[in-house]
Amino acid sequence: MKLLQDGVIAMLAAIGLATLLWLAVSVFLRLRGRTTIYHAVAMIPSRGGANGLEHTIHALEQLRCDGGCFGAIVIVDCGLSAEGQQVAALLARQERDIFLCKREELPNFLQ
């Protein structure tokens, strides 16, 4: 019985050590790979009540932090309702490098 307990403790210790090592390596690689392509833009066309917009923004933020795929996130108003405009404006105010523009303003924004 003592041998089984020692084996389980050794296994848990090995898993814990491997997890800590994996965490340290992933943090090191994440810090090293901070090359953001600033000329790339993620655009989100939004309509109606902006259903799922907050989730999409947070997912893109995570992708931007992890991989540095693009610089800015642009929420394009393609017929947002008043409630949707409020949500989009709050998200644009809350986060860094997130902008809200109307469809007509998009060519001016991308210059």
C-alpha positions as CSV (number, residue, x, y, z in Angstrom):
1,M,0.0,0.0,0.0
2,K,2.9,2.3,0.8
3,L,4.4,1.6,-2.6
4,L,1.2,2.6,-4.3
5,Q,0.9,5.9,-2.3
6,D,4.5,6.7,-3.1
7,G,3.9,6.0,-6.8
8,V,0.9,8.3,-6.9
9,I,2.7,11.1,-5.2
10,A,5.7,10.7,-7.6
11,M,3.3,10.8,-10.6
12,L,1.5,13.9,-9.3
13,A,4.9,15.6,-8.6
14,A,6.1,14.8,-12.2
15,I,2.9,16.2,-13.7
16,G,3.2,19.3,-11.6
17,L,6.8,19.8,-12.6
18,A,6.0,19.3,-16.2
19,T,3.1,21.8,-16.0
20,L,5.4,24.4,-14.4
21,L,8.1,23.8,-17.0
22,W,5.5,24.1,-19.8
23,L,4.2,27.4,-18.3
24,A,7.6,28.9,-18.1
25,V,8.5,27.9,-21.7
26,S,5.2,29.2,-23.1
27,V,5.6,32.6,-21.2
28,F,9.2,32.9,-22.6
29,L,8.1,32.1,-26.1
30,R,5.1,34.5,-25.9
31,L,7.4,37.4,-24.8
32,R,9.8,36.6,-27.5
33,G,7.3,36.6,-30.3
34,R,5.8,40.0,-29.7
35,T,6.0,41.1,-33.4
36,T,2.7,42.8,-34.2
37,I,1.9,43.5,-37.8
38,Y,0.5,47.0,-37.4
39,H,-0.7,47.4,-41.0
40,A,-3.1,44.5,-40.6
41,V,-6.6,45.3,-39.4
42,A,-9.3,43.0,-38.1
43,M,-12.7,44.4,-39.3
44,I,-16.0,43.2,-37.8
45,P,-19.2,44.2,-39.7
46,S,-22.0,44.6,-37.1
47,R,-25.7,44.8,-37.6
48,G,-28.8,45.0,-35.5
49,G,-28.3,44.7,-31.7
50,A,-24.7,43.6,-32.0
51,N,-25.4,40.1,-30.8
52,G,-22.1,38.3,-30.1
53,L,-20.0,41.5,-30.7
54,E,-18.5,41.5,-27.2
55,H,-17.5,37.8,-27.4
56,T,-16.0,38.4,-30.9
57,I,-14.0,41.4,-29.6
58,H,-12.6,39.5,-26.6
59,A,-11.7,36.6,-28.8
60,L,-9.8,38.9,-31.2
61,E,-8.1,40.6,-28.3
62,Q,-6.9,37.2,-27.1
63,L,-5.7,36.3,-30.5
64,R,-3.9,39.6,-30.9
65,C,-2.2,39.2,-27.5
66,D,-1.2,35.6,-28.1
67,G,-0.1,35.8,-31.7
68,G,0.3,39.5,-32.6
69,C,-1.6,38.9,-35.8
70,F,-2.8,42.4,-36.4
71,G,-2.7,45.9,-34.9
72,A,-6.2,47.4,-34.7
73,I,-9.7,46.1,-34.5
74,V,-12.4,48.0,-36.4
75,I,-16.1,47.7,-35.7
76,V,-17.9,48.7,-38.9
77,D,-21.5,49.9,-38.3
78,C,-23.5,48.2,-41.1
79,G,-26.9,49.1,-39.6
80,L,-26.6,48.9,-35.9
81,S,-29.6,49.7,-33.7
82,A,-29.4,52.2,-30.9
83,E,-28.6,49.5,-28.4
84,G,-26.0,48.0,-30.8
85,Q,-24.3,51.4,-31.2
86,Q,-24.1,51.8,-27.4
87,V,-22.5,48.3,-27.1
88,A,-20.0,49.0,-29.9
89,A,-19.2,52.5,-28.5
90,L,-18.6,51.0,-25.0
91,L,-16.3,48.3,-26.4
92,A,-14.4,50.9,-28.5
93,R,-13.9,53.2,-25.5
94,Q,-13.0,50.3,-23.2
95,E,-10.3,48.6,-25.2
96,R,-7.0,49.7,-26.7
97,D,-6.8,50.0,-30.5
98,I,-10.5,49.2,-31.1
99,F,-12.3,51.7,-33.3
100,L,-15.9,52.2,-34.3
101,C,-16.7,53.7,-37.7
102,K,-19.6,53.8,-40.2
103,R,-19.5,52.0,-43.5
104,E,-19.1,55.3,-45.4
105,E,-16.1,56.3,-43.2
106,L,-14.2,53.1,-43.8
107,P,-12.1,54.3,-46.8
108,N,-11.1,57.4,-44.9
109,F,-10.2,55.3,-41.8
110,L,-8.0,52.9,-43.8
111,Q,-5.8,55.6,-45.3
